[in-house]
Structure formats: structure tokens, C-alpha cells
Amino acid sequence: MEICERFKEFRDRQRCVVYFPNTHANEEPEAYATFLALMRLQMGIMILAPDQEERFEPVYRDALKYHLQTIRHSRLFTSFVPIKSRVYFVETIAVRDAFYPCADFCVPGGTLAGGSVDLESPIRAGCPILFGPKAPKTSDCEGLLAAGGARRANTLEELAKMGADWLKEPEAAKECARRAQNWWQSQGRSL
């Protein structure tokens, strides 16, 4: 079974799948706040993947305070993610990049509290990118924004609204992802 098939029931019920990959220290609260704001507009699931292996267990334990049904990737014994799940916790670095094609869009780590940002993985996978308010002003991030290959929110509230807009107009999100790939290739990088 392909990894994205795990979210089949969510897709069948028109529920969103939002990915927060490579979250840095102190970014998970912002990821949860954004996801909870989105949940007021459309039910769905958040995929959360901390950036470092030593952070997996502390982040998971800290997330319990949100009282959202969470399933851990390493402990999923069924073929599909249960529809009542709200968080899919990725604690296996080897499969982290496999979730980009499953998501409606992603909010890369490093853009919620600042830090390095992995652009290559979501661009290669064709996953639409929303930058949080603390996205670094690197030449790659700025170039991608100028090309229309990503969007940047100034606040967490704006981030949730941009995500909701893309959920209502998925073709706009896909177009942004196409522009990101075109920009990536124009920089002499391969997909």
C-alpha cells in the first residue's frame, strides 16, 4: 500500500490533510494553533514531523495537552488512518519526505519560529508551500515567493486563512506548486 492511501477515508469524506514537516524547537505550538484554526473551517488531519530524532518523544508527550487523537506512524498497525484521528505523528526520518504528496499543502519547519527551511523536498514532490510569519529572508525563499511558487503569511491567523483559501480552491494551490517547480528548474536544479 502506498503511504498516501493511509489517508483514503479523509479524502473520501472531503477532509483536509495538512503537513508540518521538519518543525524546529518551539514551532509545534504554532503548528497546532494553525491547524486548530483550520479545523474550525474544515475537518481534517495534521501530519506533524519534528526535525530531529531526539525531539520525537518530547514533542509527542508535549502534544498530549492538545487532547487531539494522535496516531504515531511507527505504531500504525492498520492499513488506514482512523477517521477520528486529528494528528498523524511522523517519528521516522526515513519516511518523512514520503508525506508531501499526501498533503493539500505544507508549512515547512523554520517558517513558524525561524530557522533553516527545506524547500527541495516539497518542491520536488509538488506540494504547495505556505510560509509562516518567521520564514527566513534567504535568496531561495524570496526567489520562490517572487515567482509565485509559495505564499507567506504575516501572522498565524493569516496563515490559517491562506490555508483555508487553498482548501476551497485546490487548483490555486496546485498552480503555486507548479510555479515552484518551474522556479526550481530555472535555478538549474533538477526535479
QUINORNOR-V998292 format. One record per residue. N is the residue number from 1. OMEGA is omega in whole degrees, 0 to 359 (none if undefined). D_LAST is the distance of its C-alpha to the last C-alpha in Angstrom with 2 decimals. Layout:
BEGIN
{{N;OMEGA;D_LAST} {N;OMEGA;D_LAST}}
END
This chain:
BEGIN
{{1;176;24.30} {2;186;20.78} {3;181;20.61} {4;177;20.25} {5;178;23.38} {6;183;25.30} {7;184;25.27} {8;182;26.65} {9;177;29.97} {10;180;28.46} {11;180;26.55} {12;182;29.72} {13;177;31.72} {14;178;29.37} {15;185;28.81} {16;174;25.93} {17;184;23.46} {18;186;22.46} {19;173;20.42} {20;183;21.49} {21;173;19.21} {22;180;20.18} {23;179;23.42} {24;178;25.45} {25;178;29.24} {26;178;31.07} {27;183;28.17} {28;177;29.09} {29;178;32.16} {30;178;30.14} {31;179;27.67} {32;180;30.74} {33;179;32.43} {34;181;29.52} {35;179;29.21} {36;176;33.01} {37;177;33.09} {38;182;30.53} {39;176;32.67} {40;182;35.56} {41;180;33.68} {42;179;31.85} {43;179;32.18} {44;182;29.22} {45;175;27.72} {46;171;25.98} {47;182;23.57} {48;181;24.29} {49;176;22.70} {50;188;24.40} {51;185;22.62} {52;183;25.08} {53;182;26.83} {54;179;30.25} {55;185;29.90} {56;185;29.34} {57;178;33.04} {58;179;34.36} {59;179;31.85} {60;181;32.69} {61;179;36.40} {62;182;36.20} {63;181;34.46} {64;181;37.52} {65;180;39.36} {66;177;37.32} {67;176;38.89} {68;180;35.82} {69;185;35.49} {70;175;32.76} {71;181;31.33} {72;182;29.81} {73;184;26.88} {74;182;28.74} {75;180;31.83} {76;182;30.67} {77;177;32.84} {78;181;32.57} {79;181;29.82} {80;175;29.44} {81;179;29.51} {82;186;33.03} {83;179;33.17} {84;179;35.35} {85;177;32.72} {86;180;31.48} {87;174;29.32} {88;187;26.99} {89;181;26.97} {90;181;24.16} {91;180;25.79} {92;184;23.60} {93;184;20.87} {94;182;19.42} {95;185;18.58} {96;183;17.83} {97;182;14.09} {98;185;15.10} {99;180;16.85} {100;181;14.23} {101;181;14.13} {102;191;17.92} {103;172;18.55} {104;174;19.64} {105;178;18.28} {106;173;18.05} {107;186;20.02} {108;173;18.44} {109;183;20.96} {110;181;22.24} {111;180;22.69} {112;179;25.90} {113;180;27.94} {114;180;25.96} {115;180;23.97} {116;183;20.57} {117;175;17.62} {118;177;14.32} {119;186;11.88} {120;185;8.62} {121;179;9.54} {122;180;10.62} {123;179;7.99} {124;182;5.27} {125;181;8.50} {126;181;9.60} {127;177;12.67} {128;186;14.93} {129;169;15.99} {130;176;19.65} {131;173;20.85} {132;186;24.29} {133;181;27.08} {134;179;26.57} {135;180;22.98} {136;181;23.05} {137;177;23.21} {138;180;20.65} {139;179;19.15} {140;180;15.66} {141;181;17.32} {142;178;19.59} {143;179;17.07} {144;178;15.03} {145;181;18.46} {146;180;19.67} {147;182;16.85} {148;182;17.76} {149;177;14.52} {150;175;16.76} {151;180;20.50} {152;176;22.91} {153;178;26.21} {154;180;29.29} {155;176;30.99} {156;178;30.41} {157;179;32.38} {158;178;30.12} {159;179;27.06} {160;180;28.74} {161;178;29.63} {162;177;26.12} {163;179;24.92} {164;178;27.88} {165;179;27.12} {166;178;23.62} {167;177;25.30} {168;181;27.76} {169;184;25.22} {170;180;22.06} {171;177;20.93} {172;177;20.92} {173;180;18.64} {174;178;16.18} {175;177;16.46} {176;179;15.75} {177;177;12.47} {178;178;11.59} {179;178;12.80} {180;179;10.76} {181;178;7.43} {182;178;9.51} {183;180;10.83} {184;180;7.84} {185;178;7.13} {186;176;10.96} {187;179;11.17} {188;181;9.89} {189;182;6.77} {190;175;3.77} {191;none;0.00}}
END
